[in-house]
């Protein structure tokens, strides 16, 4: 099995999100945006319900997503940033709250990871973006956060990794990243 790679280019990230927006695929746009902005595993994203992100009583989006990770059993509290909030508003304006699950499939439950894989594969083929997987969204969050200066120890905590070795592999640090450091540090 091929290892998932993060999207390194912000241009490719925007191209992917715009692909879904331009096609009117608001659910897929929201799915990718949530994946890129939360570092959650796809299994946790697909289980999200409207009540996880929307305060029905006060008719407003929540400030945090609070969930128990399926794989680790650990509780995560994730800030709903502007990117997620804007994508939620776009989706909500076009589709409203049609079901319990945010990422509803045709069978009245959440779509599955196989369907997400097909969605991403088609988008990559249509846009020329390097082929990515569901896990690439999670890895992209870490890579982009690291490039913006987030300390790896914080990313390790966000990912709930038990060792820095795993986090280091997630970041997908390539030779061009190393070259950039050598170019920038001139003493």
C-alpha positions as a printed Julia matrix, in Angstrom:
187×3 Matrix{Float64}:
   0.0    0.0     0.0
   1.32   3.41   -1.0
   2.03   5.87    1.83
  -0.27   8.9     1.95
   1.47  12.17    1.17
   0.43  15.65    2.28
  -0.47  18.37   -0.19
   2.58  20.61   -0.09
   1.3   23.44   -2.24
  -1.3   25.92   -0.97
  -2.15  26.44   -4.64
  -3.09  22.74   -4.93
  -5.12  22.93   -1.71
  -7.11  25.87   -3.07
  -7.47  24.17   -6.46
  -8.95  21.11   -4.74
 -11.43  23.12   -2.67
 -12.43  25.31   -5.64
 -12.97  22.21   -7.79
 -15.84  21.16   -5.53
 -17.21  24.68   -5.13
 -17.3   25.3    -8.88
 -19.13  22.02   -9.45
 -21.68  22.79   -6.74
 -20.51  19.81   -4.68
 -20.88  21.58   -1.35
 -20.81  18.42    0.76
 -17.48  17.41   -0.78
 -16.14  20.95   -0.39
 -17.05  20.89    3.3
 -15.59  17.39    3.71
 -12.22  18.4     2.27
 -12.2   21.66    4.23
 -12.93  19.88    7.51
 -10.27  17.26    6.73
  -7.65  19.88    5.93
  -8.43  22.02    8.98
  -8.92  19.5    11.79
  -6.25  16.79   11.39
  -8.97  14.24   12.17
  -8.97  10.75   10.71
 -11.56  10.26    7.97
 -13.43   7.75   10.16
 -14.0   10.5    12.76
 -14.93  13.13   10.17
 -17.56  10.94    8.54
 -19.29  10.32   11.87
 -19.77  14.05   12.53
 -23.35  15.06   13.11
 -24.88  18.51   12.84
 -25.18  18.58   16.63
 -21.37  18.32   16.83
 -20.95  21.61   14.99
 -24.23  23.46   15.27
 -26.06  24.69   18.35
 -29.66  24.07   17.3
 -31.15  25.81   20.34
 -29.3   29.09   19.68
 -29.21  28.61   15.89
 -25.47  29.18   15.47
 -22.31  27.27   14.76
 -20.36  26.06   17.76
 -16.89  27.28   18.63
 -15.46  23.76   19.09
 -15.94  20.22   17.89
 -15.73  17.82   20.81
 -15.46  14.13   20.01
 -14.03  10.85   21.13
 -11.61   9.53   18.52
 -12.66   6.16   17.18
  -9.12   4.76   16.92
  -7.59   6.02   20.18
 -10.66   6.48   22.38
  -9.19   9.86   23.39
 -11.32  12.99   23.56
 -10.42  15.81   21.19
 -11.49  19.44   21.36
 -10.97  21.14   18.01
 -11.47  24.83   17.36
 -13.77  25.52   14.42
 -11.61  27.98   12.49
 -12.68  30.49    9.84
 -12.06  28.04    7.0
 -14.39  25.44    8.5
 -16.95  28.05    9.55
 -17.07  29.57    6.04
 -17.43  26.11    4.45
 -20.21  25.24    6.93
 -22.04  28.47    6.08
 -21.7   27.79    2.35
 -23.0   24.24    2.71
 -25.77  25.28    5.11
 -26.94  28.1     2.79
 -27.22  25.7    -0.16
 -28.49  22.54    1.56
 -29.64  23.34    5.07
 -29.58  20.63    7.71
 -31.14  17.74    5.79
 -30.14  14.85    8.0
 -28.45  13.85   11.24
 -25.02  13.33    9.64
 -23.2   16.21    7.97
 -21.68  13.97    5.29
 -24.84  12.09    4.41
 -24.8    9.42    1.72
 -27.66   8.06   -0.33
 -28.47   5.35    2.23
 -29.38   7.75    5.08
 -26.13   7.43    6.96
 -22.66   8.85    6.51
 -20.75   8.16    3.3
 -17.9    5.69    3.73
 -14.16   6.06    3.26
 -14.27   4.17   -0.07
 -16.62   6.83   -1.44
 -14.33   9.59   -0.13
 -11.38   7.89   -1.83
 -13.3    7.89   -5.15
 -14.24  11.56   -4.7
 -10.61  12.54   -4.08
  -9.26  10.37   -6.9
 -11.68  11.95   -9.4
 -10.83  15.48   -8.21
  -7.09  14.82   -8.53
  -7.5   13.37  -12.01
  -9.65  16.3   -13.13
  -7.38  19.02  -11.68
  -3.92  17.55  -12.16
  -3.23  17.62   -8.41
  -0.91  14.82   -7.26
  -2.97  11.77   -6.26
  -4.0   11.95   -2.6
  -5.86   9.71   -0.2
  -8.22  10.3     2.72
  -5.24  10.3     5.08
  -3.52  12.97    2.98
  -5.98  15.53    4.36
  -4.83  14.76    7.92
  -1.18  14.86    6.91
  -1.64  18.11    4.97
  -2.82  19.85    8.13
   0.4   18.91    9.94
   2.69  19.72    7.04
   1.15  23.16    6.49
   1.1   23.92   10.25
   4.77  22.9    10.49
   5.65  25.13    7.51
   3.97  28.04    9.34
   6.17  27.46   12.36
   4.05  25.25   14.63
   6.38  23.31   16.92
   6.37  19.57   16.18
   5.6   18.81   19.85
   2.25  20.61   19.49
   1.5   18.68   16.29
   2.33  15.45   18.11
  -0.26  16.42   20.73
  -2.87  17.38   18.12
  -2.39  14.06   16.33
  -2.43  12.13   19.64
   0.76  10.35   18.57
   2.64   8.31   21.13
   6.05   9.08   19.62
   7.73  11.9    17.77
   8.92   9.38   15.15
   5.33   8.94   13.96
   4.73  12.71   13.82
   7.97  13.21   11.91
   6.81  10.68    9.31
   3.42  12.46    9.07
   5.06  15.77    8.31
   6.53  14.29    5.14
   9.66  16.41    5.33
  11.35  16.17    1.94
  14.74  17.22    0.61
  13.29  20.51   -0.68
  12.23  21.36    2.9
  15.73  20.63    4.12
  17.21  22.73    1.29
  14.97  25.64    2.27
  16.43  25.59    5.8
  20.0   25.53    4.48
  19.23  28.42    2.1
  17.63  30.44    4.89
  20.22  29.95    7.62
  23.29  31.82    6.46
  25.58  32.57    9.39
